[in-house]
Structure formats: structure tokens, C-alpha cells
Amino acid sequence: MFNLSEQNIHLSAQAENKNQAIELVANALEQAGYVENGYLQGMLTREQQTSTFLGNGVAIPHGTLETRTKVQNTGVQVFQFPQGIEWGEGNIAYIVIGIAARSDEHLALLRQLTHVLGDENKTAKLATLQDVQAFRAILMGEEQFLVQSENISLDVDTESLLALVALNADKLQQQSAVNHQFISEVIANPALPLGKGLWITDAVTGNKKNALAFSRAKQPFNNKSNAVKGVLTIAYVNDQINQTLARLLEDDVQQALLNDSVEHILNLLNGKGKTTEDLTAHSTAMSNSHSGENEVIQSVTGTFTIRNEHGLHARPSAVLVNEVKKFKAKITVENITRNSAAVSAKSLMKIVALGAIQGHRLRFVAEGEDAQQAIEALGKVIAEGLGEAVSTVPPQEADTIETMEGITQKTLIENASTIEEKFGA
């Protein structure tokens, strides 16, 4: 992952023409130790050969093959020209990214920046933004994800689940968050019920930037005996959206989606309003730490293979977390294929971050009175594909469920104290 320093960003720069702008960029690259003297000529020569204007007000001047020997370290210098620079053929550049690369390293950088370079709204904002920290966050895709008010549609007069899905998909496409491949996939694949009349859709292909759209029917209706009140459609490109995804499974957020105003929905989705889970988590943890000393803890471990074709993207992850939340047991999960740390299985954000794909093995550990039922239920929904098609190829390893003999919390604490005294841990 390429890292861009704020020192390499130059806001409100001025130049009379393209060549002068390129000279500013080349001098900055040289002063930063990325290139040697003479790289400027290579940049000017490249520009004569082929324009480096990419579109949406962005140009990426760089050297020729012959001047790669003058590159000491791969790096960039970013210049903002709010007044715009004529870049030839009527094109105006507002953001000029000077690149120094010894091989094809700049291609990886460009792939990293595609979410910005292809987004007219973001490049327009970058053209005049005067906050260097915010500028960098947008350019690097690190800006805080927020659901937009125009993506919330309430009182939609329809009795068609597909119509709600199509409405969401159209809004996402209008914002360049998805392309036609995404549209085709969400229309073709059935939405999955989250419960309470809420449904969720997403697609593996065609995601261009993080976005979420929600549409709520004016009157609830049924789809194959399941209540339909609202549909969420998610476009996912990186983990900046994960916190919002996690909130979707909170009871207060779901109630707001079903009943409240756009303003209240946005406040909760964007983390500006405290949910019941936020307010009670601390008191619950404190209570748990002092109770149940003599309660027998049943621990059950289940190891299962992910079988759906596209792994744990947003939609199947939501199905999995929904299943976990049906049980009182404390449940953790780790991706043993990636050797990841164990995380809470009740957190959608953490489930998505496991990066589980088809064939990966997940180990669930449940502790509590309904631990056995929880692990068995999780094994079942995973084997069934989490709402998606299941591979016909059997897993290389069989799924397993193991039960540990019951032991009290008090005994665990006493055993830990004994070990600490004996070994000085």
C-alpha cells in the first residue's frame, strides 16, 4: 500500500501553463530525493509523446523509460491548481500528480487511486479543498464513510421487493458507486432477509466505491410468506464502510430504519446517535465480571469450511451474524486458514474483516448454556451457503464440532491464580 505524506501535497499552487506546472512538480520530486537532476526533461518529453491527462481534472506527468535511471526512490508529489491548467486539447487539470517510478510501480499506485480518479465529485472537491489532512484522506480513500440523505427513500408506493432493490441500485449507479455489472447481479440474485421485515442485497462485482442505499415501502407486504418493509443495498470496496455495516444489526438502528425519519436514520447509521448497545455495553460487561462464579461454562468448538462461491462479503456475513445473535452464548471466530486472531462473531465489521473466501476454514468457539445449539446452527447455515449457492466440490476437511466438559467460572479463576503463583506469570 503506497503511503502519501502530507508534506508531498501542495495546495493552492500557481503556474502559467502546463510546462511550468510540470517544472514545479519535477523540482518537488528532486527536492524530496525521489529523482536526480534531469528528470524534468523526461517528463516534458513524455508529455510531447502522449498527454498524461487522465480525465476529471487530473493529470499524472511522469518520465520516460530513458529517465528511469534518474529515479532514486518511488514517490509522488501532488499539486492542486484551483484556477486550472490548460493540459492540451481543451482539457483542464486541477490536480497534478507527479510520479517517479523505477519500474511499473506507478501502476499499483494508480490502481490505489482509481476510486478518486474515476469519481468526478471527489476530484471536483479536491480541486478547491484547503484542508491538507482532508485532501489526503480523500485521495487515499481514508475519509470517513457517511450515508447520504439522498440514498434514503421512504414511503415507496410498491408491493414489489424487486422494485425496492432496483430503486436502490439506480441511486447507487447515479452516484457512480456501482456499474452495470453490479446492477445485473443484484437484480438477478434474491435479496436476503435480515429479519423484522428488513432485507439486504449486494454484489461481488461492479463495486466502485463504498455506498449504502435504503428504501422503505409505504405499506409492508409479503414476499414468499416473508414480510417486506425495507431493503438495504450495499456497495463495498474497502473497510471504511465496516462500522456502518456493523450498525445495521443493532436493534435501535433496525427500528429506526423501519419507523423513523430520514434524519434519525442518518444519525444512527453515521454514528451520531447513541444506540442501546452503545449505552448498555459497559454496564453489561461490569455486571458479567461479578456474576455467575458458580455457573458451569459449556464450551463448544465448531470448525467449518466456507462453501459459498464468493466467501464472506457483506450479505452472507450479515446472515452469519444474524444467526449468531439468536443465541445467548459468547461466540468468537477465527479464520484458521489465514491464522487470524479470534474476534467476536456478533460483530459484522469483524466478520467481514476476516477476509474469508470459499474454502477457508473458520473456527467458532461458543461458551454458555446454549453453546451446543449455537455451534450446530452456525454449521448448518454455513453448509447451506449463507444464502448463496454452494460449491458442488466437497471440502477437503470435514466440518467438526467438539464439546469441552463443563467447568465453573470460579474454578477457572482459581486455576489461573494457581498457575500465576507457581510460575510467576
N, C-alpha and C positions, 0 to 999 in steps of 0.2 A: 504494500500500500504506500503510495507516494505521499510524503508529508510536506505541506506547504507552510513556510514560516510567514508570519505577518510582516516581517521585515522585507519580504520579497514582493509585497503588494504596494503599489504606488497609486494612490487615489488623486484625482483632480490634476492629472498630468496635462501638459500642453505641448503641441507640436504643430508646425505649419503644414506639414504634408506627410505622406507615408514614409519617405526615406528618412525624414527627421525623427519620426516615431520609432522606426527600426533602429536608428542610431542610439536613441535613448535606451532601448531595450538591450542592445548589444553592449553598451557601456555598463549597464547594470549587471549583466551576466559576467562581464570581465571583472568588475569590482568585487563581485561575490565569490570569485575564484572558480567559476564554472568553466570559463573558456580563457584562452590566451588571446593576445592582441592579434588581430587579423580575422577573427570570426565574423566581424561585421561584413566584410566583403562577401563572405559565403552566404550570409543572409540576404544581401542585396541581389546576389547572383541567383539565388533560389527564387526570389520574387520575380525576377525577369523571366525565369523558365516557366513557372506556374504560380498563379496567385495563391496565397496562403489564407485567403478569406474563406471561412467555413460557413458563414450564414449567421442570421440572428445577431448581427453586430459584433461577431467575434472573429479575430484573425490570429493565426499561430505562426509568426515568422520563425524560421529556423535555418540552419546552414545546409550546405550541400555535402555529398559524400566525400568530396575532396577536403572539406574543412573539419571532418570528424576528428582528425588528428589533433586539432586545436582544442578539443573538448577535454577538460581535465576531470570534471565530475558532472554527472547528470543533474540538471536542475532547471528551474524556470524563474522568470521574472514576469510579474503580471502588472500591466499598466492600464489604468482607466482614463479614457479621454471623453469626458462628459459632452464636449462640443462635437465629437465625432471626427474621424479622419477619413478622407476620401481614399479608398483602397483599390480604385480602378473599377471600370465597368458599372459605375453608379453605386457601388457598394460602400457603405459607411461602417467603419469599425469603431466601436466604443470600448471594447475590451480587447487588449492585445496581449497575448501570452507568448513571450519569447522562450523558446525551448533550446536547451543544449543537451544533446544525447550522443553517446558514443556508438550505439548500435540502433536497434529498433526499440529501445527502452521507452521512447516517447509514445509508442503505440499503446503501451499499457497505461500511460498517463492519460491519453486521450480517451481510452475506454472508461477510465475512472471518472472523467469529466463529462461523459455523454449525457448524464441526467441534466446537466446545465446547458450544454451546447445545443441540445435539441429542444430546449424549453424557452420559448420566446418571452414568456412572462418573467422568468428568472433573469435572463440576460438583460431585459429592459430595466429590471430593478437594479442589477449590478452596474448599469451604465451611469447611475446617478447617486448610488448609495455612498454615504460619507462615513460610515462606521466600519473600520477595517476589520474588526472582530466579526461583525455580522457578514461582511463581504466574504471573508474566508470561509465562514460556516456554510454559506450558500454554495460557494464554489466547490467545496469539498463534500457537499452532501451531508453536512453535520447539523444543519439547522433543525430546531425543534419542530417535530411534526404536529400540526394542528388541523383538526377537521374544520372545513369551511362551511359557513351558513348556507351557501348555495347548493351544498351537497345533501341537505336535509329536506326531504319532501314529505309534508304531512297532508292528511285528508285526501289521499289519492282515490278518486272515484273509480274503482275497479274491483272485480272479483276474480282476477287472474294473477296467480303467482308469477307467471312468466312476464306479465306486463310490468310488475314491480321490478323484476330483475332487469328487464330491458331499459326501464327508466333510469335505474342506477348506472347501468353500463353506458348509456348515452351521455349522462353527466360526466362520467369519468373520461370518456373519449373527447368530449368538448374541451376538457382541460388538458388534453394531451397526456393524461395519466396512463392510458392504455391504447392499444392499436386494434385493428380488425381481428387479429388472432385471438385476443382476449375476448372480444365481443362474441365471436363464434363459439368459443369454449364455454363461456358462462351460459349462453343460450342453450347449447347442446346438453350440458351436464345438469342434472337436477340439483336444486338447492337443498341444503341440509338443515333440518330443524334443530334450533338451539334449545327449544322449549319455551313455554309461555306464549307461543304464537310468533316467536321471532325465528327467522331463517337466515342462513348465511351462504354466500356464494363467493367464489374466487376462481382464478385460473392460473395454471402453471406458466403459460406462455402469454406474451403480449403485454407484460407489466413494464411500464416506462418510468413511473415514479410512484412513491407512496401516496395513497389516497384512499378515502373511505366515503361511500355514499349510502344513505339510508332513506328508504321510502316506507311510509306507513299508510295502510289502507284506511279509507274513511269509515268503513264498517268491516269488522272481522268476517272472514269466510273460511271455508274448509277446502283443503286440497288433499284428496285421498284420505279423508277422515281425520286429517291433522289441521288444527286451527292455524290460520294465517292472519297475522296482524301487521307485521312489518318485515322488511328484507334488508339485510346489510350486504353490501358488495365491496370487496377489498382488493386493492392493487398493492402489491408488496414488492419492493426492490431491495430494501435493507432494514436493519433492525431499529431504525429511528421510529418506526411505527409500532414497535413491540409493546410499549407501555399503553398505548391506546387499545391495542388488541386485548391486553390483559384486563382492561377496564370493562370490556364488553361482557365479561362473565360475572361482573359484580351485580348483585341483586338490585341495588339502587339505580345503577345505570340502566339495567334492563327495564325496570319500572318506568324510568324517565322516557326511554325510547317508546314505550307502549302508551304513555299517557300525557307526557308533559310538552311544554313549548319548545320551540327551536332553541331559544336562549338557554333554557335549563339543560337541554340535551348537550349542547355545545360545552357548557361549563363543566359538566361531568366527564364527557369524553376527553376534554382537553386538560383535565386535572385541576380545574379551577374551583371545583366544589368538593367538599369532603363527603365521601361515601360512608355508609355504615361500616364497611370493612375497615376503612381507614381509622374510624373513631373507636372501634372495639378491639382492634388487633392487639394493642398494648395491654389493655386490661385483661384480655383473654389469656395472653402469654403469662402475665403475672399470676393469674388465678391458677393456671395449669402447673406452675412451678411449685405450688404449695399444696396441691391436692393429689389424691389418688396414690398415696405412697404404698398402700397395700393392694392396689388393683393389679390383677395379673395382666401382663402385657403379652399379647399374642403377636408374634412376628411372622409374616408370610412373605416369601420372596418369589416373584414370578419373572422369568426371563423369556421374552417373546421376540420374534422376528417381525420387522415391519414388512408388510406384504403388498400394500397398495403401491401402484406404479410410481407415483411422484413423491412418496415419503410424507414427512410431517410439515407441509406448508400450512397456511393459516386455517383452511377449512377443516381438514382432518385433525389438526391439533385442537381446534375448538371442540370437536366431537369427543376427543380423548379426555380433555379437561372436564367437559360436561359430565362424562361418565364418572370420573374421579370424584367430583363434587357431590355425587349421590351418597357417598359414604362418610362416616364419621372418622374413620381411621386416618392416621397421619401417613401419607404416602409420598415417598421420594422416588426419583427415577434417574438413572444414569445411562448414557449411551456407551456401552462397553466396547462397541466397535471403534469408537473414537477415543476411548479411555477418558471420558469426560467426568467431571465431578458430579456427585448426586445433587439434584435440585428438587424443589417442591413440585410435585406433579399437579398441584392445583393452580399453578401459575402458567397461563397461556404464553406469556412472554418468555419464560424459561424453557417451556416445551419447544417452542419454535427455535430457540437458540441452540437446542441440542444438535441441530443440523442433521437429523436422521433421514436417511434416504432408504429406498427399497433394499432389503437385505441386511440392514443394520440391526443389531441386537440391543434391545433395551431391557434393563433390569429394574424392576419395581420392587420396593420393599414397603409393606404396609404393616402398621402397628396399631392395634386397637381391637375392640370387640367384634367388629365386622371385617377384619383384615382378610380373612379367607374369602368371603363373598366378594370383596373389592377386587382382589387379585384375579379371581375366576372371571369376574365381569370384564375386567380390562383385557384379559387374554382372549375373551370371546369377541369384543369389538375390534381388537387388532387383527384377529384372524379373519374377521369379516371385511376388513379393508377400510374401516373408519369412514364408511360412506362412499368409498370409491371402489373401482374394480380391483380385484385381487389377482396377482400373478398366478398363472397355472403351474409354474415351476415350484416344486415343494422346497421349503427352507433347507439349507444344508444341515442345520442343527434343529432338533425337536424342541418345541416350547416346554418349559419345565415350571413346576410350582413346588416349592419346598416350605415346610412349616417348622418353625422353631418351637421347642417346648416353652410353655408359659413361665414367666418369671416376674416377680413384683418389682415395681419401680424402686421400692426401699432396698431390696436386695441388690439391684444394680448399683445404687449409690454406695451401699456398704462395700460391695466388691471393688468398686473404683477407689474408695478410700483406702482399702487394704493394700491394693497394688501401689498406690501413691506412697504409702508409708514404707512399704517393703523396698521399693526401688528408687524412691526419692523423685518420682516423676513429677 
